[in-house]
Amino acid sequence: MGYAVDDEELYPGVRCIAAPIRGYDGSVLASLGISGPATRLQSEVIPRLGRIVMKYAQEVSRRLGYLF
């Protein structure tokens, strides 16, 4: 499981980081993400924030019965 980054692709000046939430069968049910101004979500913090977003998306997935 990984994360995706929207690097000002949809809205100029906005960056987003998201990870999938999976159901018991592995299908993607939703996503968990954060968004903010590109000036605050600078490229050097994206890997750290990506790991945090993945951690919580994995926890929700576990609670829904997904086994990694």
Contacts in CASP RR format, 6 or more apart in sequence:
PFRMAT RR
TARGET T0000
AUTHOR 0000-0000-0000
METHOD contacts of the structure
MODEL  1
MGYAVDDEELYPGVRCIAAPIRGYDGSVLASLGISGPATRLQSEVIPRLG
RIVMKYAQEVSRRLGYLF
1 19 0 8 1.000
1 20 0 8 1.000
1 22 0 8 1.000
1 54 0 8 1.000
1 57 0 8 1.000
1 58 0 8 1.000
1 61 0 8 1.000
1 68 0 8 1.000
2 19 0 8 1.000
2 20 0 8 1.000
2 54 0 8 1.000
3 17 0 8 1.000
3 18 0 8 1.000
3 19 0 8 1.000
3 50 0 8 1.000
3 53 0 8 1.000
3 54 0 8 1.000
3 57 0 8 1.000
4 17 0 8 1.000
4 18 0 8 1.000
4 19 0 8 1.000
5 15 0 8 1.000
5 16 0 8 1.000
5 17 0 8 1.000
5 46 0 8 1.000
6 14 0 8 1.000
6 15 0 8 1.000
6 16 0 8 1.000
6 17 0 8 1.000
6 18 0 8 1.000
6 35 0 8 1.000
7 15 0 8 1.000
7 38 0 8 1.000
8 14 0 8 1.000
8 15 0 8 1.000
8 38 0 8 1.000
13 37 0 8 1.000
13 38 0 8 1.000
13 39 0 8 1.000
14 35 0 8 1.000
14 36 0 8 1.000
14 37 0 8 1.000
14 38 0 8 1.000
15 35 0 8 1.000
15 36 0 8 1.000
15 37 0 8 1.000
15 38 0 8 1.000
15 41 0 8 1.000
15 46 0 8 1.000
16 33 0 8 1.000
16 34 0 8 1.000
16 35 0 8 1.000
16 36 0 8 1.000
17 33 0 8 1.000
17 34 0 8 1.000
17 35 0 8 1.000
17 41 0 8 1.000
17 46 0 8 1.000
17 49 0 8 1.000
17 50 0 8 1.000
17 53 0 8 1.000
18 31 0 8 1.000
18 32 0 8 1.000
18 33 0 8 1.000
18 34 0 8 1.000
18 53 0 8 1.000
19 31 0 8 1.000
19 32 0 8 1.000
19 33 0 8 1.000
19 50 0 8 1.000
19 53 0 8 1.000
19 54 0 8 1.000
19 56 0 8 1.000
19 57 0 8 1.000
19 58 0 8 1.000
20 28 0 8 1.000
20 30 0 8 1.000
20 31 0 8 1.000
20 57 0 8 1.000
20 61 0 8 1.000
21 28 0 8 1.000
21 29 0 8 1.000
21 30 0 8 1.000
21 31 0 8 1.000
21 32 0 8 1.000
21 57 0 8 1.000
21 60 0 8 1.000
21 61 0 8 1.000
21 64 0 8 1.000
22 28 0 8 1.000
22 29 0 8 1.000
22 61 0 8 1.000
22 64 0 8 1.000
22 66 0 8 1.000
23 29 0 8 1.000
23 61 0 8 1.000
23 64 0 8 1.000
23 65 0 8 1.000
23 66 0 8 1.000
24 64 0 8 1.000
24 65 0 8 1.000
24 66 0 8 1.000
24 67 0 8 1.000
26 66 0 8 1.000
29 64 0 8 1.000
31 57 0 8 1.000
32 53 0 8 1.000
32 56 0 8 1.000
32 57 0 8 1.000
32 60 0 8 1.000
33 53 0 8 1.000
33 57 0 8 1.000
34 41 0 8 1.000
34 49 0 8 1.000
34 53 0 8 1.000
35 41 0 8 1.000
41 49 0 8 1.000
58 68 0 8 1.000
61 68 0 8 1.000
62 68 0 8 1.000
END
